[in-house]
């Protein structure tokens, strides 16, 4: 079980690691697009999850953490795995209909949806007025992104991105509100990537995807990046940070991921970006930042 030891303020090591993680998360949508000619999109989600599941299993064996003990997390764990699979089915399928830059902005609506859901369902998770303003600003950004004329051709993909964000938020709320919040991070992650790796091949087949078409250097590197570095390494690093540092101070960095993602998409994939969408990305990032302001900062802002 995880401990309830006091968390400390973020230091230089935490800041550097969070910057690295948000860079990795921001690049993930670009990696998916790069591998698309070799492996169909939802099949990529299957492969990344299966790779991560194997990595988590080996990691647990190495550090001698049991993954199959009876601790009352089976049913919420299975539910978390289903939501996780749905999240990446929506995200990867949506990338066939929208750009990587647009997708990551819609996906990172999740922190605000999470805060809203926790405030509604979990005692002690109420939002301050400043946090509610952050939720409103983020939703305004999404409305701006959907409302621009250039979004007509990407409407389906954008909508699937929002559904992916909703699944991500529901997964987080489920973990926070059930016994999964007190179990080992490796076990929680194993539920998610293990079930996704088992379900997503069926989703890919139902969608009529061609699956693995060819495996060149770029495709293999992209799949390895998604499975080993992002789905396994970055998630475990994130859980490690949460056991040592204050969660609110770490979460504020999440608004950098969509900004990095937009920058990578424009620079590496040539994604078009209109002034309206750039403004929408900034609004979403600002909303996430306000929702995740550390408690002491929120208190000072409220008192001002």
PyMOL commands that set and color helices and strands:
alter all, ss='L'
color gray80, all
select helices_A, chain A and resi 12-35+41-63+74-94+100-107+110-121+129-147+149-177+179-182+185-206+217-242+247-251+254-269+275-291+295-303
alter helices_A, ss='H'
color red, helices_A
deselect
rebuild
show_as cartoon
